[in-house]
Amino acid sequence: MIQPELHRPLPFDRVGPNGLDIAITATPAECAALAQRMNLPAIKHLTCSFHLTQLGLRRVQARGQLKAEVTQTCVVTLEDFDATVEETFAIRFVPEDEIKEELDLEDDDEVPFDNGVVDLGEAAAEQLGLALDPYPRMPGAELPALDEEEEDNPFEALNRLRRMN
């Protein structure tokens, strides 16, 4: 098995009956590796706090808060810009052999684990990936206005070309 860029293994039994609060912070090297994985120019900072509680004998409920400072590329201007990503989330760590095939949009996402160890780092990385805007736009970036003539008649450009010949 390939180790993820942000690896924070936690034995399931450390959660205990009273739950566990834990926070993780990515190192600069981990941020660089995650940025490469997520096709971002940079991740400058990433922290994630978790409140973990046991759900029965083989499941863990996690409620968390993720905060990251990232550099993204604007889809309009193609310039890099800095952005803050903040996300509150709820997930369930479930043994790999108990993951449901069908998705239930009302339930928390299920994250598989095996050998009695949950990976909080990979869970944080996945939450960052979900929180990122797939079409990031730099503040103030506007799409260029369309020429009204072309908008009214899409074949006008073809007519202009034909007249040129």
N, C-alpha and C positions, 0 to 999 in steps of 0.2 A: 504494500500500500504506500502511495506517495504521500509524504507529509505536507500538509498545507502551509502556505506562506505565514500564516498567523496561527500558531499551534499552542493552545493552552489546555492541555488535558486535565480533567478533573475526575477522580474516581467517584462513581455514583454514590458510594456509601459516605462520602464526606458531607453530603447535603444534610443528612440527619433528619430526625423528626421535627426539629424546630426551624428547619430551613437554613439558608446560607446566603449572605450578601457578599459579593465579590466583584471587583473591578479589574479590568485589564487595560493595558496601554501598549500599543504597538511600538516597537523600536523603529528607528529610522530605516534600518535594513528591511524590516518587515513591511513598513509603509512603501518602500520602493518596490518590493516584490509584489505587493498587492496592487500598486498602481499599474505595473506592467500587466498583471493578470486582468485588470479591469479596463485596460486600454485608456488610462488617464495619464496626462503629463506628469502629475505628482499627487501624492497624498502626503500632506505635511504633518498631520497629527490625527490619531485615531484613538479614542477611548470608548469603552463600553462597560456599563455597570449592569450587574445581574442580581435579581432576587430570585433564588431557587427554592422550590418546595417539592417535596416528594409527593407523587400521585401513586399511591399503592406501592407495590414491591419493585416495579420495574420501569417506572416513568418519572420524569422530572418536569415540573412546570417552571418556565423561566419568563420573568417579566424584566424588561430591560430598557435602558436608555443609551443610545449611541450618539456620539458627537464626533464629527470629523471635519478637518479643514482640508479641502481638496483643490486641485487645479483642474479645470475642465476646458474643453475646446468648444467655443461657440459655434453652433450649427449655421449661423447667419454670416458672421464675419470671419470665421476660422481662426480667431484670435484666442489665446489662452486667457483665462480669468480665474480668480480665486472665488471659492464658494464655501459656505458653511452648510454641512448636512447634519440635521438633528432629527432623530427618529425614536419614538417610543414603540416598543414591540412586545408581543407575547408569543412564545413558541413552546412546544412540548418536545422534550427529548424522549424518544421511543426506541426500544430495542429494534435493531435492523430487521429482524424476522417478524415484527408486528406492525410494520408500516402499512397503512391502508393504500390500496391501489387507486381507489377513487378519491377525488378531492371533495372536501366539504368546505365551502366558502365561509360557513358560519364558525367552524372550528379554528383553533390556532394551528399554524403550520407545524408539521411534524418533522423533526430533525433526527435522523437515525444515529444510533451509537451501537458499539459492540464491545465486548470484553469488559463490561462494567465501567467504561470510561466515556464521559461526554467531552467534546472539544468546544470549549467556550470561544476560542479564537476563531475557528472556522464558522461558528454560529454568528459571531460579530461580523466577519467578512461577508457572509451571505446577506446579513441585514443591510450592510453598507451597499452591496450590489443592488438590492431591492429598492433602497432609498434614493439612489442616484437618478437624476432626471435623464431619461434616454435621449432627449433632444435639448441639451443645455443651451441657454441663451444668455449671453452677457447682458447685464443691466443696460437698458437703453438701446439695445440692438433691434433694428427694425428691418423687416423684409422690404426690398425695394418695391416701389409702387409700380403696378403694371400700367402700360400705355393703354388708355381707354379705347383707342381705335382698335388695337389688337384684341382687347378683351371683347369688344362688340362683334368683331368678325375675325375668327381665327385664320381665315384663308387670305386675309389682306397681305400678310407677309409673302405668301406665294405669288399673289398678283404683282407685288412690287418687284419680286425677282424676275418674273416673266416679262415685265415691261422693260427691265434692264437689258434683256437679250435682244 
